[in-house]
């Protein structure tokens, strides 16, 4: 997943599961949300990327 504002910053999201329960997982191994909750997963990725995108946009405006 990539930010629309800074397309060179992104996060790898995979699907992982155990015992028949499936979830979205960030590249760090953090569980983002169950697979039936894409909105929460997207919100979590946004929260992960926000500091990086903010820094990139601040640097761009210099």
C-alpha positions as CSV (number, residue, x, y, z in Angstrom):
1,X,0.0,0.0,0.0
2,X,1.3,3.5,-0.9
3,X,0.4,7.0,0.1
4,X,-1.2,9.0,-2.7
5,X,0.8,12.1,-1.4
6,X,4.2,10.4,-1.5
7,X,4.2,7.4,-3.8
8,X,7.7,6.3,-2.9
9,X,6.7,5.5,0.7
10,X,4.6,2.4,1.3
11,X,3.9,-0.6,3.5
12,X,3.9,-4.3,2.6
13,X,0.7,-5.9,3.8
14,X,0.2,-9.7,3.8
15,X,-2.5,-12.1,4.9
16,X,-1.6,-14.4,7.7
17,X,-3.6,-16.9,9.6
18,X,-3.7,-19.6,12.2
19,X,-6.5,-22.0,13.3
20,X,-8.8,-20.8,10.5
21,X,-8.6,-17.1,11.6
22,X,-7.1,-14.8,8.9
23,X,-5.8,-11.2,9.3
24,X,-3.9,-8.5,7.5
25,X,-0.3,-8.2,8.7
26,X,2.2,-5.4,8.4
27,X,5.8,-5.9,7.3
28,X,6.8,-5.6,10.9
29,X,4.6,-8.6,11.8
30,X,2.0,-6.4,13.5
31,X,-1.6,-7.6,13.1
32,X,-3.6,-4.9,11.5
33,X,-7.2,-6.3,11.4
34,X,-9.1,-9.4,10.6
35,X,-9.6,-10.0,6.9
36,X,-13.2,-9.1,7.0
37,X,-12.4,-5.6,8.3
38,X,-10.6,-3.9,5.5
39,X,-11.4,-0.4,6.7
40,X,-9.6,-0.9,10.0
41,X,-6.7,-2.5,8.2
42,X,-6.4,0.6,5.9
43,X,-6.7,2.9,8.9
44,X,-3.9,1.1,10.6
45,X,-1.6,1.3,7.5
46,X,-2.4,5.0,7.3
47,X,-1.3,5.4,11.0
48,X,1.9,3.5,10.3
49,X,2.7,5.7,7.2
50,X,1.6,9.1,8.6
51,X,4.9,10.1,10.3
52,X,6.9,9.1,7.2
53,X,4.6,10.9,4.8
54,X,4.6,14.0,7.1
55,X,8.4,14.1,7.1
56,X,8.5,13.7,3.3
57,X,6.0,16.4,2.7
58,X,7.8,18.8,5.1
59,X,11.1,18.1,3.4
60,X,9.5,18.7,-0.1
61,X,8.2,22.2,0.9
62,X,11.7,23.4,1.9
